[in-house]
Amino acid sequence: MYGEINIWIKHSYTIGRVVEKRRGNRFEPLIDYTYNVEGVRYESSYMWDHKARIGDRYIVRYAVYAPYGSKLHYEYPVPDSVQLDRGMKWQRFMHAILLY
């Protein structure tokens, strides 16, 4: 018997930007963020840590086969020196994060 294929297993990373702070349906603090994958803009929400500010940039982990499935990693802010989610600066930054 074959198991189900989990589309969430393969993932990648990009840069997300916080665009709004708000309260959810149960008054929980949320932040809304946007991120781009292959030229397509996605929007999502995540629990707010009370440190993130509008305009801050963080690592976003997303499912490769379903990019709308994502998680904002606000424990990993992206410095201003890293502008794109590709190239040598991005690779060095991600290498340092993954080794941490």
Backbone as ProteinMPNN parsed JSONL, in Angstrom:
{"seq_chain_A": "MYGEINIWIKHSYTIGRVVEKRRGNRFEPLIDYTYNVEGVRYESSYMWDHKARIGDRYIVRYAVYAPYGSKLHYEYPVPDSVQLDRGMKWQRFMHAILLY", "coords_chain_A": {"N_chain_A": [[0.836, -1.166, 0.0], [0.581, 2.191, -0.843], [1.517, 5.264, 0.649], [0.015, 8.507, 1.273], [0.87, 11.312, -0.761], [2.686, 13.95, 0.425], [2.4, 17.25, -0.129], [3.595, 19.286, 1.242], [6.123, 18.682, 2.055], [8.424, 19.309, 0.431], [10.093, 22.285, 0.422], [10.884, 25.815, 0.238], [12.625, 28.977, 0.58], [12.012, 32.489, 1.005], [11.817, 36.102, 0.969], [9.799, 37.879, 3.177], [7.534, 40.599, 3.78], [6.261, 42.542, 6.403], [3.044, 43.851, 6.442], [0.811, 44.693, 7.835], [-0.608, 45.032, 11.121], [-2.941, 43.423, 13.207], [-6.025, 42.392, 14.864], [-7.258, 39.113, 15.258], [-10.146, 36.962, 14.666], [-10.674, 35.942, 17.183], [-9.585, 37.862, 18.71], [-6.844, 37.546, 18.827], [-3.433, 38.577, 18.44], [-2.284, 39.387, 15.229], [-0.1, 39.398, 12.358], [-0.045, 40.568, 9.068], [1.484, 39.552, 6.08], [3.423, 39.83, 3.042], [4.784, 38.068, 0.242], [6.865, 37.046, -2.502], [6.841, 34.583, -5.041], [8.381, 33.302, -7.709], [7.556, 35.523, -9.26], [4.89, 35.809, -8.546], [2.686, 37.279, -6.287], [2.006, 36.653, -2.9], [-0.147, 36.597, -0.041], [-0.378, 36.391, 3.476], [-1.067, 35.44, 6.933], [0.154, 35.578, 10.317], [0.845, 34.676, 13.717], [1.48, 37.413, 15.833], [4.476, 38.576, 17.263], [4.798, 40.761, 18.854], [7.066, 42.224, 18.44], [7.725, 42.542, 15.783], [7.48, 44.948, 13.179], [5.554, 47.031, 10.99], [6.679, 46.918, 7.699], [9.057, 45.641, 8.288], [11.3, 42.965, 7.372], [11.395, 39.446, 6.903], [12.427, 35.964, 6.992], [10.589, 33.721, 4.978], [9.129, 30.607, 4.886], [7.985, 28.421, 2.45], [5.748, 26.122, 0.789], [6.866, 24.35, -1.976], [5.273, 23.21, -4.005], [2.839, 24.292, -3.456], [2.706, 27.308, -3.031], [1.159, 29.116, -1.514], [0.969, 28.09, 0.984], [2.546, 28.901, 3.813], [5.022, 30.027, 6.236], [5.903, 32.573, 8.39], [9.025, 33.444, 9.576], [9.756, 35.144, 12.076], [11.809, 35.221, 13.815], [14.046, 35.389, 12.335], [15.17, 38.001, 11.024], [15.602, 39.754, 7.93], [18.431, 41.346, 6.741], [18.998, 44.737, 5.514], [20.984, 44.691, 3.614], [20.588, 42.452, 2.112], [18.76, 42.137, -0.627], [17.424, 40.588, -2.538], [15.984, 37.298, -3.027], [17.873, 35.545, -4.009], [21.144, 34.879, -5.381], [24.559, 35.659, -4.329], [24.694, 37.088, -1.833], [22.253, 36.393, -0.634], [22.596, 33.598, -0.483], [24.801, 33.412, 1.271], [23.679, 34.603, 3.558], [21.505, 32.81, 4.129], [22.975, 30.483, 4.533], [24.354, 31.142, 6.87], [22.161, 31.36, 8.613], [21.086, 28.74, 8.571], [23.172, 27.319, 9.694], [23.154, 28.277, 12.22]], "CA_chain_A": [[0.0, 0.0, 0.0], [1.333, 3.431, -0.906], [1.005, 6.339, 1.495], [-0.342, 9.733, 0.586], [1.968, 12.217, -1.085], [2.549, 15.188, 1.183], [2.949, 18.345, -0.922], [4.25, 20.25, 2.128], [7.474, 18.242, 2.413], [9.422, 20.101, -0.286], [9.885, 23.7, 0.711], [11.944, 26.753, -0.094], [12.585, 30.189, 1.388], [12.042, 33.784, 0.34], [11.739, 37.241, 1.885], [8.456, 38.401, 3.39], [7.47, 41.935, 4.39], [5.076, 42.785, 7.232], [2.27, 44.962, 5.877], [-0.254, 45.151, 8.735], [-0.85, 44.378, 12.407], [-4.376, 43.461, 13.473], [-6.569, 41.383, 15.767], [-8.014, 38.082, 14.562], [-11.539, 36.752, 15.081], [-10.7, 35.73, 18.641], [-8.796, 38.97, 19.252], [-5.427, 37.224, 18.909], [-2.642, 39.503, 17.625], [-1.787, 38.821, 13.977], [0.532, 40.261, 11.377], [-0.218, 40.179, 7.679], [2.731, 39.729, 5.347], [3.415, 39.47, 1.631], [6.02, 37.501, -0.288], [6.793, 36.718, -3.922], [7.415, 33.325, -5.502], [8.412, 33.264, -9.172], [6.811, 36.637, -9.806], [3.515, 35.842, -8.046], [2.621, 37.834, -4.921], [1.137, 35.935, -1.974], [-0.409, 37.256, 1.23], [-0.717, 35.448, 4.533], [-1.068, 35.986, 8.294], [0.841, 34.758, 11.311], [0.771, 35.234, 15.068], [2.394, 38.528, 16.033], [5.348, 38.412, 18.429], [4.867, 42.083, 19.492], [8.338, 42.86, 18.106], [7.717, 42.863, 14.36], [6.858, 46.218, 12.832], [5.185, 47.173, 9.585], [7.842, 47.211, 6.862], [10.154, 44.712, 8.594], [11.421, 41.826, 6.457], [11.771, 38.212, 7.569], [12.443, 34.744, 6.182], [9.32, 33.008, 4.819], [9.24, 29.244, 4.366], [6.765, 28.097, 1.718], [5.706, 24.832, 0.113], [7.204, 24.547, -3.383], [4.159, 22.827, -4.876], [1.666, 25.074, -3.064], [3.353, 28.448, -2.371], [0.283, 29.841, -0.593], [1.216, 27.526, 2.31], [3.798, 29.514, 4.25], [5.213, 30.398, 7.637], [6.832, 33.687, 8.599], [9.996, 33.182, 10.652], [10.15, 36.465, 12.562], [13.055, 35.11, 14.571], [15.13, 35.58, 11.365], [15.004, 39.206, 10.2], [16.473, 39.854, 6.759], [19.077, 42.663, 6.769], [18.833, 45.577, 4.324], [22.02, 44.361, 2.629], [20.067, 41.358, 1.283], [17.586, 42.688, -1.296], [16.758, 39.576, -3.346], [16.058, 35.934, -2.491], [18.802, 34.772, -4.842], [22.456, 35.513, -5.473], [25.564, 35.321, -3.306], [24.35, 37.643, -0.515], [21.177, 35.543, -0.112], [23.17, 32.296, -0.143], [25.604, 33.572, 2.501], [22.744, 34.857, 4.653], [20.806, 31.57, 4.443], [23.962, 29.548, 5.059], [24.582, 31.537, 8.268], [20.927, 31.035, 9.36], [20.958, 27.286, 8.687], [24.223, 26.828, 10.592], [22.859, 28.77, 13.559]], "C_chain_A": [[0.892, 1.244, 0.0], [0.685, 4.471, 0.004], [0.634, 7.545, 0.654], [0.909, 10.549, 0.302], [1.718, 13.521, -0.344], [3.209, 16.32, 0.399], [3.713, 19.352, -0.074], [5.694, 19.886, 2.414], [8.548, 19.083, 1.733], [9.117, 21.575, -0.083], [11.088, 24.521, 0.264], [11.735, 28.001, 0.759], [12.613, 31.425, 0.511], [11.975, 34.876, 1.411], [10.297, 37.716, 1.964], [8.506, 39.755, 4.075], [6.162, 42.073, 5.154], [4.346, 44.007, 6.689], [1.19, 45.485, 6.815], [-0.229, 44.359, 10.038], [-2.335, 44.499, 12.692], [-4.748, 42.408, 14.506], [-7.393, 40.399, 14.951], [-9.435, 37.976, 15.101], [-11.68, 36.554, 16.582], [-9.814, 36.743, 19.356], [-7.324, 38.624, 19.467], [-4.641, 38.184, 18.011], [-2.063, 38.794, 16.4], [-1.007, 39.87, 13.203], [0.221, 39.686, 10.005], [1.096, 40.457, 6.967], [2.549, 39.295, 3.9], [4.773, 38.899, 1.265], [5.793, 37.114, -1.739], [7.473, 35.39, -4.194], [7.265, 33.287, -7.017], [7.493, 34.316, -9.793], [5.356, 36.74, -9.366], [3.532, 36.311, -6.592], [1.598, 37.058, -4.099], [0.986, 36.755, -0.705], [-0.806, 36.195, 2.248], [-0.687, 36.164, 5.871], [-0.349, 35.025, 9.219], [0.704, 35.442, 12.668], [1.855, 36.303, 15.246], [3.172, 38.336, 17.319], [5.502, 39.698, 19.235], [6.213, 42.765, 19.294], [8.359, 43.311, 16.65], [6.962, 44.161, 14.124], [6.499, 46.216, 11.353], [6.42, 47.612, 8.804], [9.023, 46.306, 7.139], [10.123, 43.526, 7.643], [11.964, 40.611, 7.204], [11.81, 37.059, 6.57], [11.026, 34.159, 6.155], [9.63, 31.637, 4.23], [7.913, 28.91, 3.694], [6.887, 26.733, 1.052], [5.917, 25.056, -1.38], [6.013, 24.256, -4.293], [2.858, 23.554, -4.551], [2.162, 26.306, -2.307], [2.488, 29.253, -1.425], [0.399, 29.281, 0.827], [2.553, 28.014, 2.828], [3.829, 29.73, 5.761], [6.244, 31.516, 7.692], [7.73, 33.356, 9.778], [10.513, 34.526, 11.17], [11.356, 36.414, 13.494], [14.281, 35.298, 13.667], [14.874, 36.814, 10.502], [16.019, 39.216, 9.058], [17.091, 41.253, 6.765], [18.866, 43.421, 5.453], [19.854, 45.255, 3.241], [21.591, 43.225, 1.703], [18.751, 41.844, 0.673], [16.778, 41.638, -2.047], [16.907, 38.202, -2.706], [16.848, 35.003, -3.411], [20.123, 35.524, -4.889], [23.33, 35.172, -4.274], [25.205, 35.868, -1.92], [23.262, 36.792, 0.151], [21.737, 34.201, 0.327], [23.997, 32.371, 1.135], [24.691, 33.772, 3.719], [22.045, 33.567, 5.079], [21.754, 30.528, 5.025], [24.22, 29.86, 6.541], [23.374, 31.182, 9.125], [20.851, 29.525, 9.606], [22.02, 26.693, 9.593], [23.968, 27.233, 12.027], [22.041, 27.757, 14.278]], "O_chain_A": [[1.851, 1.324, 0.768], [-0.539, 4.545, 0.111], [0.914, 7.587, -0.544], [1.889, 10.478, 1.044], [0.652, 14.123, -0.476], [4.433, 16.355, 0.271], [4.418, 20.199, -0.624], [6.43, 20.704, 2.966], [9.489, 19.528, 2.391], [8.019, 22.046, -0.381], [12.155, 23.988, -0.042], [10.797, 28.077, 1.553], [13.166, 31.411, -0.588], [12.065, 34.597, 2.606], [9.649, 37.93, 0.939], [9.414, 40.027, 4.86], [5.09, 41.765, 4.633], [4.945, 45.066, 6.498], [0.697, 46.596, 6.625], [0.121, 43.179, 10.059], [-2.932, 45.548, 12.451], [-3.905, 41.636, 14.962], [-8.14, 40.798, 14.058], [-9.869, 38.808, 15.898], [-12.681, 36.95, 17.179], [-9.353, 36.502, 20.471], [-6.627, 39.322, 20.203], [-5.121, 38.565, 16.943], [-1.436, 37.741, 16.516], [-1.221, 41.071, 13.366], [0.224, 38.471, 9.81], [1.744, 41.473, 7.218], [1.658, 38.512, 3.57], [5.782, 39.207, 1.899], [4.659, 36.881, -2.156], [8.54, 35.102, -3.652], [6.151, 33.245, -7.538], [6.749, 34.031, -10.731], [4.657, 37.668, -9.772], [4.298, 35.802, -5.773], [0.471, 36.832, -4.54], [1.882, 37.514, -0.336], [-1.487, 35.224, 1.918], [-0.331, 37.34, 5.949], [-0.252, 33.828, 8.952], [0.473, 36.649, 12.743], [3.004, 36.106, 14.852], [2.602, 37.976, 18.348], [6.262, 39.725, 20.203], [6.477, 43.79, 19.923], [8.944, 44.343, 16.323], [5.952, 44.442, 14.768], [7.086, 45.475, 10.564], [7.115, 48.55, 9.192], [9.92, 46.206, 6.301], [9.06, 43.127, 7.167], [12.871, 40.727, 8.028], [11.297, 37.163, 5.456], [10.349, 34.108, 7.182], [10.307, 31.524, 3.208], [6.847, 29.09, 4.283], [7.989, 26.253, 0.788], [5.219, 25.868, -1.987], [5.776, 24.988, -5.254], [1.883, 23.44, -5.293], [2.059, 26.359, -1.081], [3.015, 30.004, -0.605], [-0.032, 29.933, 1.779], [3.596, 27.587, 2.334], [2.816, 29.629, 6.453], [7.323, 31.412, 7.108], [7.244, 33.025, 10.859], [11.576, 34.99, 10.756], [11.863, 37.455, 13.912], [15.411, 35.359, 14.151], [14.411, 36.689, 9.368], [17.147, 38.746, 9.207], [16.363, 42.245, 6.792], [18.592, 42.818, 4.415], [19.607, 45.522, 2.065], [22.166, 43.052, 0.628], [17.743, 41.951, 1.371], [15.563, 41.782, -2.181], [17.839, 37.965, -1.938], [16.518, 33.827, -3.562], [20.199, 36.682, -4.477], [22.903, 34.495, -3.339], [25.396, 35.169, -0.925], [23.335, 36.504, 1.346], [21.39, 33.711, 1.402], [23.903, 31.489, 1.988], [24.913, 33.18, 4.776], [21.997, 33.26, 6.27], [21.371, 29.771, 5.918], [24.294, 28.949, 7.365], [23.545, 30.741, 10.262], [20.581, 29.09, 10.725], [21.786, 25.652, 10.206], [24.494, 26.617, 12.954], [21.674, 27.967, 15.434]]}, "name": "protein", "num_of_chains": 1, "seq": "MYGEINIWIKHSYTIGRVVEKRRGNRFEPLIDYTYNVEGVRYESSYMWDHKARIGDRYIVRYAVYAPYGSKLHYEYPVPDSVQLDRGMKWQRFMHAILLY"}
